[in-house]
């Protein structure tokens, strides 16, 4: 674990975030393939992830600060909302609505972190919110509506997690990751005890816990010490692109027309913002170089 942190420069942090996003993008197809109650699946996955993260951290430093505990609670909320949303709406809707997180990061990062929010950020927020509204045009069935709302709640939780992890940039945010997985496992325990695992499901949960969740978020947390909260949610744009693609290719689930249009608006807005932000950083560096 110390190796990941010591080698993490700002450039390496971007690579960590991209790898993390790719691993996280596999979540939708695995969640759809495992036939368990959402809370049971989230509990099993986080139980394995908690063990893996604890082994990687070796000697966790629990200071029980507000940021550490709330970061863990936000992580747990994100896990439970996202898994349940995947069961109650399409994988595309779940991940694309979760990816509205930049809205909430933009709204609250100045208040919590004193990180400047630009005019470009607010323009991005407008288009992301507009795209998000399109998801509810076709999904008039009660279950789909609830699933979409849970996906939005997952996005809010993701934003809160990023803010509280970034708040700990001068400390160790890895413990929030561990606490969050433990909270999720506890919340899922009653459902786990009533579930029967088959070998196929167990192998999938093992992958979800160790690789898709544990390893991906260790990389994510290591990277967040080197990038801003807004950068952390914008650089990982490949996750909402790849997630529904895996589900389409392997399961055949297609998003609705308006959800597809809304998702395109969200992704374009966030991607364009990310590209312009990178160009601006490079421009500033070139101007300061003697």
C-alpha positions as CSV (number, residue, x, y, z in Angstrom):
1,X,0.0,0.0,0.0
2,X,2.8,2.4,0.8
3,X,4.2,1.7,-2.6
4,X,1.0,2.9,-4.3
5,X,1.1,6.1,-2.3
6,X,4.8,6.9,-2.5
7,X,4.8,6.5,-6.3
8,X,1.6,8.5,-6.8
9,X,2.4,11.8,-8.5
10,X,-0.3,13.9,-10.1
11,X,0.3,12.2,-13.5
12,X,0.3,8.7,-11.9
13,X,-2.9,9.7,-10.1
14,X,-4.6,10.1,-13.5
15,X,-3.5,6.6,-14.5
16,X,-4.8,5.2,-11.1
17,X,-8.2,6.9,-11.7
18,X,-8.4,5.5,-15.2
19,X,-7.6,1.9,-14.1
20,X,-10.1,2.3,-11.2
21,X,-12.8,3.5,-13.6
22,X,-12.2,0.5,-15.9
23,X,-12.5,-2.0,-13.0
24,X,-15.6,-0.2,-11.6
25,X,-17.2,-0.4,-15.1
26,X,-17.4,-4.2,-14.7
27,X,-19.8,-3.8,-11.8
28,X,-23.1,-3.6,-13.8
29,X,-22.7,-6.8,-15.7
30,X,-21.7,-8.8,-12.6
31,X,-24.4,-7.4,-10.5
32,X,-27.0,-8.2,-13.2
33,X,-25.6,-11.8,-13.5
34,X,-25.8,-12.6,-9.7
35,X,-29.3,-13.5,-8.6
36,X,-29.3,-12.3,-5.0
37,X,-31.2,-9.7,-3.0
38,X,-29.4,-6.3,-3.7
39,X,-28.5,-5.9,0.0
40,X,-27.2,-9.4,0.2
41,X,-25.0,-8.9,-2.8
42,X,-23.8,-5.6,-1.5
43,X,-23.0,-7.2,1.8
44,X,-21.1,-10.2,0.4
45,X,-19.2,-7.9,-1.9
46,X,-18.2,-5.5,0.7
47,X,-17.3,-8.2,3.3
48,X,-14.7,-9.5,0.9
49,X,-13.6,-6.0,0.0
50,X,-13.2,-5.1,3.7
51,X,-10.9,-8.1,4.3
52,X,-8.8,-7.3,1.2
53,X,-8.5,-3.6,2.0
54,X,-7.6,-4.4,5.7
55,X,-4.8,-6.7,4.5
56,X,-3.5,-4.1,2.1
57,X,-3.6,-1.3,4.7
58,X,-2.1,-3.7,7.3
59,X,-2.3,-1.2,10.2
60,X,-5.3,1.0,9.8
61,X,-5.3,4.3,11.7
62,X,-8.8,5.0,12.9
63,X,-9.0,8.6,14.3
64,X,-12.8,8.6,14.2
65,X,-12.9,12.1,12.8
66,X,-16.1,13.5,11.3
67,X,-14.6,13.3,7.8
68,X,-13.4,9.7,8.3
69,X,-16.8,8.4,9.6
70,X,-19.0,10.4,7.2
71,X,-16.7,9.3,4.3
72,X,-17.4,5.7,5.3
73,X,-21.1,6.3,5.6
74,X,-21.2,8.0,2.2
75,X,-19.3,5.0,0.7
76,X,-21.8,2.6,2.2
77,X,-24.8,4.5,0.9
78,X,-23.3,4.6,-2.5
79,X,-22.8,0.8,-2.6
80,X,-26.3,0.0,-1.3
81,X,-28.1,2.5,-3.5
82,X,-26.1,1.5,-6.6
83,X,-26.5,-2.2,-6.3
84,X,-30.3,-1.8,-5.7
85,X,-30.6,0.6,-8.6
86,X,-29.0,-1.9,-10.9
87,X,-31.6,-4.5,-9.9
88,X,-34.5,-2.1,-10.4
89,X,-33.5,-0.2,-13.6
90,X,-31.2,-0.7,-16.5
91,X,-27.4,-0.8,-15.8
92,X,-27.1,2.2,-18.2
93,X,-29.5,4.3,-16.1
94,X,-27.9,3.3,-12.9
95,X,-24.4,4.2,-13.8
96,X,-25.2,7.4,-15.9
97,X,-27.4,8.8,-13.1
98,X,-24.8,8.0,-10.6
99,X,-22.4,9.9,-12.7
100,X,-24.4,13.1,-11.9
101,X,-22.0,13.3,-8.9
102,X,-20.1,16.3,-10.5
103,X,-23.2,18.4,-9.9
104,X,-23.1,17.9,-6.2
105,X,-19.3,18.1,-6.0
106,X,-19.5,21.5,-7.9
107,X,-22.2,22.7,-5.5
108,X,-20.4,21.7,-2.3
109,X,-16.7,21.5,-2.9
110,X,-16.2,25.3,-2.3
111,X,-18.1,25.1,0.9
112,X,-16.3,22.0,2.2
113,X,-12.9,22.2,0.6
114,X,-12.5,25.8,-0.4
115,X,-11.7,24.6,-4.0
116,X,-12.7,27.1,-6.6
117,X,-15.6,26.3,-8.9
118,X,-15.4,27.9,-12.3
119,X,-18.0,29.2,-14.8
120,X,-17.2,26.1,-16.9
121,X,-18.1,23.9,-13.9
122,X,-21.5,25.6,-13.6
123,X,-22.2,25.3,-17.4
124,X,-21.3,21.6,-17.1
125,X,-23.7,21.3,-14.1
126,X,-26.5,22.7,-16.2
127,X,-26.1,20.3,-19.0
128,X,-25.7,17.3,-16.7
129,X,-28.9,18.2,-14.9
130,X,-30.7,18.6,-18.2
131,X,-29.5,15.2,-19.4
132,X,-30.5,13.7,-16.1
133,X,-34.1,14.9,-16.6
134,X,-34.4,13.0,-19.9
135,X,-34.0,9.6,-18.0
136,X,-37.5,9.9,-16.6
137,X,-39.4,10.4,-19.9
138,X,-39.6,6.8,-20.9
139,X,-39.3,5.1,-17.5
140,X,-42.9,5.5,-16.3
141,X,-43.1,2.1,-14.6
142,X,-43.0,2.5,-10.8
143,X,-40.0,0.1,-10.4
144,X,-38.0,1.9,-13.0
145,X,-38.7,5.3,-11.5
146,X,-37.6,4.1,-8.0
147,X,-34.5,2.5,-9.6
148,X,-33.6,5.9,-11.2
149,X,-34.2,7.7,-8.0
150,X,-31.9,5.3,-6.2
151,X,-29.3,5.8,-8.8
152,X,-29.5,9.6,-8.2
153,X,-29.1,8.9,-4.5
154,X,-26.0,6.8,-5.3
155,X,-24.6,9.8,-7.2
156,X,-25.2,12.1,-4.2
157,X,-23.5,9.5,-2.0
158,X,-20.6,9.3,-4.4
159,X,-20.1,13.1,-4.4
160,X,-20.2,13.1,-0.5
161,X,-17.7,10.3,-0.4
162,X,-15.3,12.2,-2.8
163,X,-15.6,15.4,-0.7
164,X,-14.9,13.6,2.6
165,X,-12.0,11.6,1.1
166,X,-10.5,14.8,-0.3
167,X,-11.0,16.5,3.1
168,X,-8.5,13.9,4.4
169,X,-5.9,14.5,1.7
170,X,-3.3,15.4,4.4
171,X,-4.2,12.4,6.5
172,X,-5.1,8.8,5.5
173,X,-8.4,8.4,3.7
174,X,-8.0,4.7,3.3
175,X,-9.7,4.0,6.6
176,X,-12.9,5.6,5.3
177,X,-12.9,3.0,2.6
178,X,-12.5,0.2,5.2
179,X,-15.2,1.7,7.4
180,X,-17.6,2.0,4.4
181,X,-17.2,-1.6,3.5
182,X,-17.8,-2.7,7.1
183,X,-20.9,-0.5,7.3
184,X,-22.2,-2.0,4.0
185,X,-21.5,-5.6,5.2
186,X,-23.4,-4.9,8.5
187,X,-26.4,-3.5,6.6
188,X,-26.5,-6.5,4.3
189,X,-26.0,-9.1,7.0
190,X,-29.7,-10.0,7.6
191,X,-30.1,-10.6,3.9
192,X,-26.8,-12.5,3.6
193,X,-27.9,-14.9,6.3
194,X,-31.1,-15.7,4.3
195,X,-29.2,-16.2,1.0
196,X,-27.9,-19.4,-0.6
197,X,-24.7,-19.0,-2.7
198,X,-24.0,-21.2,-5.7
199,X,-20.4,-21.7,-7.0
200,X,-21.1,-19.4,-10.0
201,X,-22.3,-16.6,-7.7
202,X,-19.5,-17.0,-5.3
203,X,-16.8,-16.7,-7.9
204,X,-18.5,-13.5,-9.2
205,X,-18.8,-12.0,-5.7
206,X,-15.1,-12.9,-5.1
207,X,-14.1,-10.9,-8.2
208,X,-16.4,-8.0,-7.3
209,X,-15.0,-7.8,-3.8
210,X,-11.3,-8.1,-4.5
211,X,-10.8,-6.6,-7.9
212,X,-13.8,-4.6,-9.0
213,X,-14.3,-3.0,-5.5
214,X,-11.3,-3.5,-3.3
215,X,-8.4,-2.8,-5.8
216,X,-10.3,-0.1,-7.7
217,X,-11.1,2.0,-4.7
218,X,-7.6,1.6,-3.2
219,X,-6.3,3.1,-6.5
220,X,-9.0,5.7,-6.3
221,X,-8.2,6.8,-2.7
222,X,-4.4,6.9,-3.4
223,X,-5.1,9.1,-6.4
224,X,-7.5,11.5,-4.6
225,X,-4.6,12.8,-2.5
226,X,-3.1,14.3,-5.7
227,X,-6.1,15.6,-7.6
228,X,-9.1,17.9,-6.8
229,X,-12.5,16.6,-5.9
230,X,-13.9,17.7,-9.2
231,X,-11.0,16.1,-11.2
232,X,-11.6,12.9,-9.3
233,X,-15.1,12.5,-10.6
234,X,-14.5,13.9,-14.1
235,X,-11.4,11.8,-15.0
236,X,-13.3,8.6,-14.4
237,X,-15.6,9.3,-17.3
238,X,-14.8,5.9,-18.9
239,X,-16.8,4.1,-16.2
240,X,-20.3,5.2,-17.4
241,X,-19.2,4.6,-21.0
242,X,-18.0,1.1,-20.5
243,X,-20.5,-0.1,-17.9
244,X,-23.6,-0.2,-20.1
245,X,-21.5,-1.4,-23.0
246,X,-20.4,-4.5,-21.0
247,X,-24.0,-5.2,-20.1
248,X,-25.2,-4.7,-23.7
249,X,-22.5,-7.0,-25.1
250,X,-22.7,-9.8,-22.5
251,X,-26.4,-9.7,-21.4
252,X,-28.1,-7.8,-24.2
253,X,-29.8,-5.1,-22.0
254,X,-30.4,-1.9,-24.0
255,X,-31.1,1.5,-22.5
256,X,-34.3,3.3,-23.5
257,X,-34.2,6.0,-26.3
258,X,-34.5,9.0,-24.0
259,X,-32.1,7.5,-21.4
260,X,-29.6,7.0,-24.2
261,X,-30.0,10.7,-25.3
262,X,-29.8,11.9,-21.7
263,X,-26.7,9.8,-21.0
264,X,-25.0,11.2,-24.1
265,X,-25.7,14.7,-22.9
266,X,-24.3,13.9,-19.5
267,X,-21.1,12.2,-20.9
268,X,-20.5,14.9,-23.5
269,X,-20.8,17.7,-20.9
270,X,-18.5,16.0,-18.5
271,X,-16.0,14.9,-21.1
272,X,-15.8,18.4,-22.8
273,X,-15.3,20.0,-19.3
274,X,-12.5,17.5,-18.6
275,X,-10.7,18.2,-21.9
276,X,-11.0,22.0,-21.5
277,X,-9.7,21.7,-17.9
278,X,-6.7,19.7,-19.1
279,X,-5.9,22.2,-21.9
280,X,-6.1,25.0,-19.4
281,X,-3.7,23.3,-17.0
282,X,-1.3,22.7,-19.8
283,X,-1.6,26.3,-20.9
284,X,-0.9,27.6,-17.4
285,X,2.1,25.4,-17.1
286,X,3.6,26.6,-20.4
287,X,3.0,30.2,-19.3
288,X,4.9,29.7,-16.1
289,X,7.8,27.8,-17.6
290,X,10.8,30.1,-18.0
